[in-house]
Each structure stands twice: as C-alpha cells, then as structure tokens.
Amino acid sequence: MAFADNVKQLPSVAHLAQLELRNAAGEVVACIPNQPGKAGSLAVYAALAAKYGRIDAAAAEEGLALFAEHTDAARAHPGSHPNIDRLFHLIRSGEALEVKLTSIT
C-alpha cells in the first residue's frame, strides 16, 4: 500500500500540535509539528507510540513499512527524509525514544 493510503488508516492527529522525541537522558532530539509536509510523519510516529509506548526497533520496523515508497527513497538518498532516517538509526543502534504528544490548546 502507498504511504498516503497507509496514513488514511491511522488515527487522526488533528488534535495534536506536535510530537517530541526524547532520548534516554530525557533530551528532546526531534520535534515533528502538525503542519503540511509533516502531518503524515506525525501520524505514523503517533500511531507507533500508541501501539508500542515508545519508538524502539520493533516500532521502527513497522514505521518503515508504513512509510512505504518513501522508505525506498530515504534508503537511496540519505538525509532527504530525516524522520525515516531516524527509524533506520533506531534499528541499527537498538536505542529507543520516548514520545511526548502536545495537543492543540
């Protein structure tokens, strides 16, 4: 299935302003805002966090499948898809990231 189709199957993120990813030290290592061009990544990461409780290697594997054709593009052009590159890193490193969701107020 294509990425756009996968995103349609995920829970809505309309209520979210952003998602923060934190390392083991509690430091924010990335933020995915709810804005055009980022909302799909936000939906993927939010769904993975809901299912796994954090973004670890297992969540990252599922995330790569959800990103579909963009995963292949990220493999071919490292740096062009940082939210996918992060998933590759988590699989290689075995690290995990905690997720903090911020709702729109």
MOPAC internal coordinates of N, CA, C and O (Angstrom, degrees):
PM7 1SCF
backbone

  N    0.0000 0     0.00 0     0.00 0    0    0    0
  C    1.4460 1     0.00 0     0.00 0    1    0    0
  C    1.5333 1   108.98 1     0.00 0    2    1    0
  O    1.2310 1   119.98 1   -32.81 1    3    2    1
  N    1.2793 1   117.65 1   147.19 1    3    2    1
  C    1.4618 1   123.22 1   179.55 1    5    3    2
  C    1.5324 1   110.33 1   -76.40 1    6    5    3
  O    1.2310 1   121.58 1   -22.75 1    7    6    5
  N    1.3148 1   114.59 1   157.25 1    7    6    5
  C    1.4620 1   120.80 1  -179.01 1    9    7    6
  C    1.5256 1   111.65 1   -53.60 1   10    9    7
  O    1.2310 1   119.92 1   132.14 1   11   10    9
  N    1.3240 1   117.75 1   -47.86 1   11   10    9
  C    1.4734 1   120.80 1  -178.13 1   13   11   10
  C    1.5230 1   110.97 1   -58.44 1   14   13   11
  O    1.2310 1   120.34 1   141.61 1   15   14   13
  N    1.3184 1   116.95 1   -38.39 1   15   14   13
  C    1.4621 1   120.82 1   177.92 1   17   15   14
  C    1.5265 1   111.14 1   -69.30 1   18   17   15
  O    1.2310 1   120.68 1   139.80 1   19   18   17
  N    1.3324 1   116.30 1   -40.20 1   19   18   17
  C    1.4644 1   119.96 1   178.46 1   21   19   18
  C    1.5243 1   111.20 1   -61.94 1   22   21   19
  O    1.2310 1   120.48 1   137.16 1   23   22   21
  N    1.3280 1   116.70 1   -42.84 1   23   22   21
  C    1.4664 1   120.83 1  -178.98 1   25   23   22
  C    1.5293 1   111.03 1   -61.89 1   26   25   23
  O    1.2310 1   120.62 1   142.95 1   27   26   25
  N    1.3151 1   116.41 1   -37.05 1   27   26   25
  C    1.4721 1   120.17 1   179.26 1   29   27   26
  C    1.5295 1   112.12 1   -63.14 1   30   29   27
  O    1.2310 1   120.31 1   155.68 1   31   30   29
  N    1.3286 1   117.01 1   -24.32 1   31   30   29
  C    1.4607 1   122.15 1  -179.69 1   33   31   30
  C    1.5289 1   112.62 1   -84.76 1   34   33   31
  O    1.2310 1   120.08 1   168.02 1   35   34   33
  N    1.3283 1   117.46 1   -11.98 1   35   34   33
  C    1.4614 1   122.13 1  -177.34 1   37   35   34
  C    1.5207 1   110.70 1   -87.56 1   38   37   35
  O    1.2310 1   120.40 1   -22.30 1   39   38   37
  N    1.3352 1   116.85 1   157.70 1   39   38   37
  C    1.4644 1   119.62 1   175.96 1   41   39   38
  C    1.5304 1   111.49 1   -59.30 1   42   41   39
  O    1.2310 1   121.09 1   -31.19 1   43   42   41
  N    1.3118 1   115.51 1   148.81 1   43   42   41
  C    1.4614 1   121.62 1   178.70 1   45   43   42
  C    1.5300 1   110.83 1   -62.83 1   46   45   43
  O    1.2310 1   121.17 1   -35.23 1   47   46   45
  N    1.3201 1   115.36 1   144.77 1   47   46   45
  C    1.4622 1   120.97 1   174.32 1   49   47   46
  C    1.5283 1   110.34 1  -115.07 1   50   49   47
  O    1.2310 1   120.51 1  -162.10 1   51   50   49
  N    1.3273 1   116.62 1    17.90 1   51   50   49
  C    1.4681 1   121.05 1  -177.77 1   53   51   50
  C    1.5200 1   112.29 1   -58.92 1   54   53   51
  O    1.2310 1   120.30 1   154.19 1   55   54   53
  N    1.3253 1   117.03 1   -25.81 1   55   54   53
  C    1.4647 1   121.98 1  -178.86 1   57   55   54
  C    1.5290 1   113.31 1   -84.90 1   58   57   55
  O    1.2310 1   120.37 1   174.07 1   59   58   57
  N    1.3384 1   116.90 1    -5.93 1   59   58   57
  C    1.4610 1   120.77 1  -176.44 1   61   59   58
  C    1.5237 1   112.14 1   -98.65 1   62   61   59
  O    1.2310 1   121.04 1   -40.66 1   63   62   61
  N    1.3164 1   115.62 1   139.34 1   63   62   61
  C    1.4605 1   121.46 1   172.81 1   65   63   62
  C    1.5219 1   110.28 1   -87.70 1   66   65   63
  O    1.2310 1   120.99 1   141.64 1   67   66   65
  N    1.3520 1   115.71 1   -38.36 1   67   66   65
  C    1.4586 1   120.54 1  -177.93 1   69   67   66
  C    1.5187 1   110.18 1  -168.96 1   70   69   67
  O    1.2310 1   121.99 1    -7.04 1   71   70   69
  N    1.3228 1   113.79 1   172.96 1   71   70   69
  C    1.4544 1   122.77 1   176.24 1   73   71   70
  C    1.5161 1   106.73 1  -134.15 1   74   73   71
  O    1.2310 1   120.39 1   -48.54 1   75   74   73
  N    1.3227 1   116.86 1   131.46 1   75   74   73
  C    1.4599 1   121.47 1   176.32 1   77   75   74
  C    1.5188 1   109.33 1  -107.46 1   78   77   75
  O    1.2310 1   120.90 1   -37.76 1   79   78   77
  N    1.3152 1   115.88 1   142.24 1   79   78   77
  C    1.4572 1   122.61 1   174.92 1   81   79   78
  C    1.5138 1   107.86 1  -111.40 1   82   81   79
  O    1.2310 1   120.98 1   -50.82 1   83   82   81
  N    1.3360 1   115.74 1   129.18 1   83   82   81
  C    1.4651 1   121.53 1  -176.33 1   85   83   82
  C    1.5133 1   110.53 1  -122.18 1   86   85   83
  O    1.2310 1   121.02 1   -40.58 1   87   86   85
  N    1.3262 1   115.65 1   139.42 1   87   86   85
  C    1.4594 1   120.57 1   178.55 1   89   87   86
  C    1.5305 1   110.24 1   -80.57 1   90   89   87
  O    1.2310 1   120.72 1     3.18 1   91   90   89
  N    1.3356 1   116.23 1  -176.82 1   91   90   89
  C    1.4651 1   121.49 1  -176.85 1   93   91   90
  C    1.5291 1   112.59 1   -61.26 1   94   93   91
  O    1.2310 1   120.15 1   154.57 1   95   94   93
  N    1.3288 1   117.32 1   -25.43 1   95   94   93
  C    1.4656 1   121.82 1   178.06 1   97   95   94
  C    1.5229 1   112.38 1   -83.99 1   98   97   95
  O    1.2310 1   120.50 1   178.01 1   99   98   97
  N    1.3324 1   116.66 1    -1.99 1   99   98   97
  C    1.4594 1   120.91 1  -179.44 1  101   99   98
  C    1.5105 1   114.48 1    84.97 1  102  101   99
  O    1.2310 1   120.42 1  -173.37 1  103  102  101
  N    1.3180 1   116.80 1     6.63 1  103  102  101
  C    1.4601 1   121.16 1  -179.37 1  105  103  102
  C    1.5289 1   110.02 1   -81.97 1  106  105  103
  O    1.2310 1   120.87 1   -40.15 1  107  106  105
  N    1.3270 1   115.95 1   139.85 1  107  106  105
  C    1.4618 1   120.53 1   176.60 1  109  107  106
  C    1.5219 1   107.66 1   -73.02 1  110  109  107
  O    1.2310 1   120.92 1   -59.29 1  111  110  109
  N    1.3358 1   115.84 1   120.71 1  111  110  109
  C    1.4640 1   120.54 1   179.97 1  113  111  110
  C    1.5239 1   111.72 1  -105.16 1  114  113  111
  O    1.2310 1   120.70 1   163.63 1  115  114  113
  N    1.3339 1   116.27 1   -16.37 1  115  114  113
  C    1.4660 1   120.06 1   178.23 1  117  115  114
  C    1.5151 1   109.44 1  -164.05 1  118  117  115
  O    1.2310 1   121.51 1   -25.22 1  119  118  117
  N    1.3158 1   114.72 1   154.78 1  119  118  117
  C    1.4600 1   122.41 1   176.54 1  121  119  118
  C    1.5229 1   107.17 1  -135.58 1  122  121  119
  O    1.2310 1   120.95 1   -48.60 1  123  122  121
  N    1.3254 1   115.79 1   131.40 1  123  122  121
  C    1.4608 1   120.33 1   177.19 1  125  123  122
  C    1.5267 1   107.11 1  -114.55 1  126  125  123
  O    1.2310 1   119.98 1   -72.92 1  127  126  125
  N    1.3280 1   117.64 1   107.08 1  127  126  125
  C    1.4607 1   120.90 1  -179.07 1  129  127  126
  C    1.5241 1   111.48 1   -80.10 1  130  129  127
  O    1.2310 1   121.08 1   -22.07 1  131  130  129
  N    1.3059 1   115.54 1   157.93 1  131  130  129
  C    1.4609 1   121.38 1   175.63 1  133  131  130
  C    1.5243 1   107.45 1   -88.84 1  134  133  131
  O    1.2310 1   121.38 1   -92.18 1  135  134  133
  N    1.3098 1   114.97 1    87.82 1  135  134  133
  C    1.4588 1   121.54 1  -179.80 1  137  135  134
  C    1.5221 1   108.43 1  -147.56 1  138  137  135
  O    1.2310 1   120.07 1   -18.96 1  139  138  137
  N    1.3130 1   117.47 1   161.04 1  139  138  137
  C    1.4687 1   119.71 1   179.75 1  141  139  138
  C    1.5348 1   110.98 1   -53.40 1  142  141  139
  O    1.2310 1   121.02 1   -42.70 1  143  142  141
  N    1.3030 1   115.65 1   137.30 1  143  142  141
  C    1.4571 1   121.02 1  -178.74 1  145  143  142
  C    1.5128 1   113.69 1    88.66 1  146  145  143
  O    1.2310 1   120.21 1   165.88 1  147  146  145
  N    1.3223 1   117.20 1   -14.12 1  147  146  145
  C    1.4649 1   122.13 1  -179.43 1  149  147  146
  C    1.5265 1   112.08 1  -122.99 1  150  149  147
  O    1.2310 1   119.90 1   162.82 1  151  150  149
  N    1.3243 1   117.79 1   -17.18 1  151  150  149
  C    1.4666 1   121.79 1  -174.18 1  153  151  150
  C    1.5264 1   112.19 1   -61.24 1  154  153  151
  O    1.2310 1   119.71 1   145.63 1  155  154  153
  N    1.3254 1   118.16 1   -34.37 1  155  154  153
  C    1.4571 1   120.44 1   177.74 1  157  155  154
  C    1.5206 1   111.56 1   -65.69 1  158  157  155
  O    1.2310 1   120.56 1   136.34 1  159  158  157
  N    1.3239 1   116.54 1   -43.66 1  159  158  157
  C    1.4640 1   120.39 1   176.40 1  161  159  158
  C    1.5238 1   110.51 1   -63.52 1  162  161  159
  O    1.2310 1   120.71 1   139.13 1  163  162  161
  N    1.3144 1   116.24 1   -40.87 1  163  162  161
  C    1.4613 1   120.52 1   177.63 1  165  163  162
  C    1.5315 1   110.03 1   -59.00 1  166  165  163
  O    1.2310 1   120.21 1   136.05 1  167  166  165
  N    1.3224 1   117.20 1   -43.95 1  167  166  165
  C    1.4643 1   121.42 1  -179.76 1  169  167  166
  C    1.5253 1   111.00 1   -63.46 1  170  169  167
  O    1.2310 1   120.13 1   137.08 1  171  170  169
  N    1.3213 1   117.37 1   -42.92 1  171  170  169
  C    1.4639 1   120.82 1   179.54 1  173  171  170
  C    1.5250 1   110.13 1   -63.30 1  174  173  171
  O    1.2310 1   120.31 1   127.61 1  175  174  173
  N    1.3166 1   117.01 1   -52.39 1  175  174  173
  C    1.4664 1   120.46 1  -177.62 1  177  175  174
  C    1.5275 1   111.40 1   -63.34 1  178  177  175
  O    1.2310 1   119.59 1   140.23 1  179  178  177
  N    1.3146 1   118.39 1   -39.77 1  179  178  177
  C    1.4740 1   121.04 1   179.51 1  181  179  178
  C    1.5268 1   110.22 1   -64.91 1  182  181  179
  O    1.2310 1   120.05 1   138.30 1  183  182  181
  N    1.3270 1   117.52 1   -41.70 1  183  182  181
  C    1.4612 1   120.82 1   178.78 1  185  183  182
  C    1.5231 1   111.07 1   -65.41 1  186  185  183
  O    1.2310 1   120.41 1   139.01 1  187  186  185
  N    1.3207 1   116.82 1   -40.99 1  187  186  185
  C    1.4614 1   120.35 1   177.84 1  189  187  186
  C    1.5217 1   111.13 1   -64.31 1  190  189  187
  O    1.2310 1   120.47 1   138.44 1  191  190  189
  N    1.3244 1   116.70 1   -41.56 1  191  190  189
  C    1.4713 1   120.24 1   178.68 1  193  191  190
  C    1.5195 1   111.12 1   -63.80 1  194  193  191
  O    1.2310 1   120.36 1   140.92 1  195  194  193
  N    1.3212 1   116.91 1   -39.08 1  195  194  193
  C    1.4598 1   120.36 1   178.78 1  197  195  194
  C    1.5267 1   111.00 1   -64.87 1  198  197  195
  O    1.2310 1   120.45 1   142.33 1  199  198  197
  N    1.3057 1   116.75 1   -37.67 1  199  198  197
  C    1.4661 1   121.35 1  -177.49 1  201  199  198
  C    1.5266 1   112.70 1   -79.00 1  202  201  199
  O    1.2310 1   120.08 1   136.75 1  203  202  201
  N    1.3370 1   117.44 1   -43.25 1  203  202  201
  C    1.4532 1   122.25 1  -172.38 1  205  203  202
  C    1.5328 1   114.28 1  -103.44 1  206  205  203
  O    1.2310 1   119.89 1   165.33 1  207  206  205
  N    1.3280 1   117.82 1   -14.67 1  207  206  205
  C    1.4627 1   120.86 1  -178.13 1  209  207  206
  C    1.5129 1   113.73 1    84.95 1  210  209  207
  O    1.2310 1   120.39 1   165.44 1  211  210  209
  N    1.3166 1   116.86 1   -14.56 1  211  210  209
  C    1.4662 1   124.19 1   177.56 1  213  211  210
  C    1.5177 1   106.70 1  -167.95 1  214  213  211
  O    1.2310 1   120.78 1    -2.78 1  215  214  213
  N    1.3248 1   116.12 1   177.22 1  215  214  213
  C    1.4556 1   119.40 1   177.23 1  217  215  214
  C    1.5328 1   107.21 1  -105.95 1  218  217  215
  O    1.2310 1   121.13 1   -78.23 1  219  218  217
  N    1.3221 1   115.45 1   101.77 1  219  218  217
  C    1.4527 1   121.92 1   178.08 1  221  219  218
  C    1.5224 1   108.53 1  -116.72 1  222  221  219
  O    1.2310 1   120.02 1    10.68 1  223  222  221
  N    1.3242 1   117.56 1  -169.32 1  223  222  221
  C    1.4635 1   120.33 1  -176.44 1  225  223  222
  C    1.5271 1   112.23 1   -60.81 1  226  225  223
  O    1.2310 1   120.00 1   139.12 1  227  226  225
  N    1.3305 1   117.61 1   -40.88 1  227  226  225
  C    1.4699 1   120.19 1   179.70 1  229  227  226
  C    1.5222 1   110.72 1   -64.49 1  230  229  227
  O    1.2310 1   120.65 1   136.13 1  231  230  229
  N    1.3230 1   116.36 1   -43.87 1  231  230  229
  C    1.4666 1   120.41 1   177.80 1  233  231  230
  C    1.5304 1   109.95 1   -63.72 1  234  233  231
  O    1.2310 1   120.80 1   139.77 1  235  234  233
  N    1.3237 1   116.08 1   -40.23 1  235  234  233
  C    1.4637 1   120.46 1  -179.19 1  237  235  234
  C    1.5304 1   111.38 1   -62.90 1  238  237  235
  O    1.2310 1   120.33 1   139.82 1  239  238  237
  N    1.3232 1   116.97 1   -40.18 1  239  238  237
  C    1.4746 1   120.26 1   177.68 1  241  239  238
  C    1.5293 1   110.19 1   -59.80 1  242  241  239
  O    1.2310 1   120.80 1   134.23 1  243  242  241
  N    1.3240 1   116.08 1   -45.77 1  243  242  241
  C    1.4634 1   119.55 1   178.58 1  245  243  242
  C    1.5295 1   110.69 1   -64.73 1  246  245  243
  O    1.2310 1   120.84 1   140.88 1  247  246  245
  N    1.3254 1   116.00 1   -39.12 1  247  246  245
  C    1.4563 1   120.47 1   178.77 1  249  247  246
  C    1.5164 1   112.20 1   -60.41 1  250  249  247
  O    1.2310 1   120.14 1   138.89 1  251  250  249
  N    1.3309 1   117.33 1   -41.11 1  251  250  249
  C    1.4608 1   120.29 1   178.57 1  253  251  250
  C    1.5204 1   110.89 1   -61.96 1  254  253  251
  O    1.2310 1   120.58 1   142.19 1  255  254  253
  N    1.3250 1   116.50 1   -37.81 1  255  254  253
  C    1.4726 1   119.63 1   176.89 1  257  255  254
  C    1.5230 1   110.53 1   -65.95 1  258  257  255
  O    1.2310 1   120.07 1   139.94 1  259  258  257
  N    1.3314 1   117.48 1   -40.06 1  259  258  257
  C    1.4646 1   120.95 1   179.86 1  261  259  258
  C    1.5294 1   112.13 1   -66.49 1  262  261  259
  O    1.2310 1   120.51 1   144.05 1  263  262  261
  N    1.3138 1   116.63 1   -35.95 1  263  262  261
  C    1.4688 1   119.90 1   179.17 1  265  263  262
  C    1.5288 1   112.14 1   -71.02 1  266  265  263
  O    1.2310 1   120.18 1   167.38 1  267  266  265
  N    1.3185 1   117.26 1   -12.62 1  267  266  265
  C    1.4640 1   124.82 1   171.32 1  269  267  266
  C    1.5269 1   112.59 1    48.60 1  270  269  267
  O    1.2310 1   120.25 1    59.78 1  271  270  269
  N    1.3208 1   117.13 1  -120.22 1  271  270  269
  C    1.4661 1   121.42 1  -174.21 1  273  271  270
  C    1.5286 1   112.71 1   -62.36 1  274  273  271
  O    1.2310 1   120.05 1   155.95 1  275  274  273
  N    1.3138 1   117.51 1   -24.05 1  275  274  273
  C    1.4697 1   120.15 1   178.75 1  277  275  274
  C    1.5326 1   111.25 1   -70.89 1  278  277  275
  O    1.2310 1   120.42 1   153.81 1  279  278  277
  N    1.3346 1   116.81 1   -26.19 1  279  278  277
  C    1.4638 1   120.23 1   176.98 1  281  279  278
  C    1.5243 1   110.16 1   -63.62 1  282  281  279
  O    1.2310 1   120.24 1   135.84 1  283  282  281
  N    1.3212 1   117.14 1   -44.16 1  283  282  281
  C    1.4667 1   120.64 1   177.68 1  285  283  282
  C    1.5230 1   110.98 1   -63.11 1  286  285  283
  O    1.2310 1   120.49 1   139.06 1  287  286  285
  N    1.3273 1   116.67 1   -40.94 1  287  286  285
  C    1.4708 1   120.44 1   178.34 1  289  287  286
  C    1.5194 1   110.66 1   -63.68 1  290  289  287
  O    1.2310 1   120.32 1   140.23 1  291  290  289
  N    1.3282 1   116.99 1   -39.77 1  291  290  289
  C    1.4656 1   120.69 1   179.68 1  293  291  290
  C    1.5309 1   110.90 1   -66.21 1  294  293  291
  O    1.2310 1   120.73 1   141.35 1  295  294  293
  N    1.3242 1   116.21 1   -38.65 1  295  294  293
  C    1.4685 1   120.28 1   177.25 1  297  295  294
  C    1.5351 1   110.52 1   -62.84 1  298  297  295
  O    1.2310 1   120.81 1   137.84 1  299  298  297
  N    1.3082 1   116.05 1   -42.16 1  299  298  297
  C    1.4627 1   121.36 1  -177.66 1  301  299  298
  C    1.5241 1   112.89 1   -74.16 1  302  301  299
  O    1.2310 1   120.45 1   153.32 1  303  302  301
  N    1.3444 1   116.74 1   -26.68 1  303  302  301
  C    1.4673 1   120.98 1  -175.85 1  305  303  302
  C    1.5254 1   109.85 1  -135.23 1  306  305  303
  O    1.2310 1   119.96 1  -106.00 1  307  306  305
  N    1.3424 1   117.68 1    74.00 1  307  306  305
  C    1.4719 1   120.29 1  -179.77 1  309  307  306
  C    1.5281 1   111.10 1   -52.91 1  310  309  307
  O    1.2310 1   121.53 1   -42.71 1  311  310  309
  N    1.3296 1   114.67 1   137.29 1  311  310  309
  C    1.4621 1   120.54 1  -179.87 1  313  311  310
  C    1.5087 1   113.73 1    96.10 1  314  313  311
  O    1.2310 1   120.12 1   163.57 1  315  314  313
  N    1.3201 1   117.37 1   -16.43 1  315  314  313
  C    1.4627 1   119.66 1  -178.05 1  317  315  314
  C    1.5282 1   112.62 1   -82.30 1  318  317  315
  O    1.2310 1   120.35 1   161.52 1  319  318  317
  N    1.3175 1   116.93 1   -18.48 1  319  318  317
  C    1.4679 1   122.30 1  -179.91 1  321  319  318
  C    1.5314 1   108.88 1  -134.97 1  322  321  319
  O    1.2310 1   119.59 1  -101.92 1  323  322  321
  N    1.3263 1   118.40 1    78.08 1  323  322  321
  C    1.4621 1   120.41 1  -173.14 1  325  323  322
  C    1.5325 1   114.77 1   -59.00 1  326  325  323
  O    1.2310 1   119.85 1   147.76 1  327  326  325
  N    1.3253 1   117.88 1   -32.24 1  327  326  325
  C    1.4626 1   118.83 1  -179.99 1  329  327  326
  C    1.5218 1   111.98 1   -70.96 1  330  329  327
  O    1.2310 1   120.39 1   153.50 1  331  330  329
  N    1.3208 1   116.86 1   -26.50 1  331  330  329
  C    1.4685 1   121.23 1   174.11 1  333  331  330
  C    1.5233 1   109.81 1   -82.65 1  334  333  331
  O    1.2310 1   120.21 1   138.84 1  335  334  333
  N    1.3288 1   117.19 1   -41.16 1  335  334  333
  C    1.4665 1   120.58 1   176.70 1  337  335  334
  C    1.5279 1   110.73 1   -55.00 1  338  337  335
  O    1.2310 1   120.53 1   142.52 1  339  338  337
  N    1.3191 1   116.60 1   -37.48 1  339  338  337
  C    1.4622 1   121.29 1   179.20 1  341  339  338
  C    1.5306 1   110.53 1   -61.50 1  342  341  339
  O    1.2310 1   120.35 1   140.52 1  343  342  341
  N    1.3192 1   116.94 1   -39.48 1  343  342  341
  C    1.4657 1   120.48 1   179.04 1  345  343  342
  C    1.5246 1   110.72 1   -65.98 1  346  345  343
  O    1.2310 1   119.91 1   138.00 1  347  346  345
  N    1.3295 1   117.77 1   -42.00 1  347  346  345
  C    1.4650 1   120.73 1   175.27 1  349  347  346
  C    1.5300 1   110.01 1   -56.57 1  350  349  347
  O    1.2310 1   120.88 1   134.85 1  351  350  349
  N    1.3337 1   115.92 1   -45.15 1  351  350  349
  C    1.4689 1   121.02 1  -179.33 1  353  351  350
  C    1.5319 1   111.31 1   -61.14 1  354  353  351
  O    1.2310 1   120.33 1   136.32 1  355  354  353
  N    1.3224 1   116.97 1   -43.68 1  355  354  353
  C    1.4653 1   119.76 1  -178.87 1  357  355  354
  C    1.5275 1   111.26 1   -63.94 1  358  357  355
  O    1.2310 1   119.95 1   143.18 1  359  358  357
  N    1.2988 1   117.69 1   -36.82 1  359  358  357
  C    1.4699 1   121.23 1   177.35 1  361  359  358
  C    1.5257 1   110.05 1   -66.00 1  362  361  359
  O    1.2310 1   120.33 1   134.20 1  363  362  361
  N    1.3214 1   116.98 1   -45.80 1  363  362  361
  C    1.4721 1   120.87 1  -178.93 1  365  363  362
  C    1.5235 1   112.00 1   -66.86 1  366  365  363
  O    1.2310 1   120.56 1   138.74 1  367  366  365
  N    1.3134 1   116.53 1   -41.26 1  367  366  365
  C    1.4628 1   120.78 1  -172.08 1  369  367  366
  C    1.5267 1   114.15 1   -87.87 1  370  369  367
  O    1.2310 1   120.50 1   155.52 1  371  370  369
  N    1.3190 1   116.64 1   -24.48 1  371  370  369
  C    1.4622 1   119.61 1  -174.91 1  373  371  370
  C    1.5166 1   112.89 1    78.57 1  374  373  371
  O    1.2310 1   120.24 1  -177.11 1  375  374  373
  N    1.3130 1   117.15 1     2.89 1  375  374  373
  C    1.4659 1   121.06 1   177.96 1  377  375  374
  C    1.5253 1   109.78 1   -70.60 1  378  377  375
  O    1.2310 1   121.24 1   -13.59 1  379  378  377
  N    1.3132 1   115.22 1   166.41 1  379  378  377
  C    1.4640 1   121.50 1   175.51 1  381  379  378
  C    1.5183 1   108.50 1  -135.89 1  382  381  379
  O    1.2310 1   120.73 1   -29.75 1  383  382  381
  N    1.3106 1   116.20 1   150.25 1  383  382  381
  C    1.4592 1   122.61 1   177.64 1  385  383  382
  C    1.5116 1   110.14 1  -119.15 1  386  385  383
  O    1.2310 1   120.96 1   -44.36 1  387  386  385
  N    1.3111 1   115.78 1   135.64 1  387  386  385
  C    1.4618 1   121.60 1   173.38 1  389  387  386
  C    1.5190 1   108.18 1   -82.13 1  390  389  387
  O    1.2310 1   121.03 1   -26.24 1  391  390  389
  N    1.3050 1   115.63 1   153.76 1  391  390  389
  C    1.4661 1   121.03 1  -175.33 1  393  391  390
  C    1.5248 1   109.39 1  -121.69 1  394  393  391
  O    1.2310 1   121.54 1   -47.07 1  395  394  393
  N    1.3250 1   114.65 1   132.93 1  395  394  393
  C    1.4653 1   121.22 1   173.13 1  397  395  394
  C    1.5204 1   107.61 1  -120.56 1  398  397  395
  O    1.2310 1   120.97 1   -58.75 1  399  398  397
  N    1.3199 1   115.75 1   121.25 1  399  398  397
  C    1.4583 1   121.53 1   178.35 1  401  399  398
  C    1.5258 1   109.33 1   -95.81 1  402  401  399
  O    1.2310 1   120.35 1   -42.88 1  403  402  401
  N    1.3036 1   116.93 1   137.12 1  403  402  401
  C    1.4566 1   121.92 1   176.63 1  405  403  402
  C    1.5192 1   108.25 1  -116.61 1  406  405  403
  O    1.2310 1   121.05 1   -60.66 1  407  406  405
  N    1.3141 1   115.59 1   119.34 1  407  406  405
  C    1.4714 1   120.86 1   179.94 1  409  407  406
  C    1.5147 1   110.20 1   -80.80 1  410  409  407
  O    1.2310 1   121.66 1   -24.22 1  411  410  409
  N    1.3287 1   114.44 1   155.78 1  411  410  409
  C    1.4599 1   120.70 1   174.33 1  413  411  410
  C    1.5236 1   107.26 1   -71.23 1  414  413  411
  O    1.2310 1   120.63 1   -45.89 1  415  414  413
  N    1.3128 1   116.40 1   134.11 1  415  414  413
  C    1.4703 1   119.36 1  -178.91 1  417  415  414
  C    1.5030 1   111.24 1  -104.27 1  418  417  415
  O    1.2310 1   120.10 1   180.00 1  419  418  417

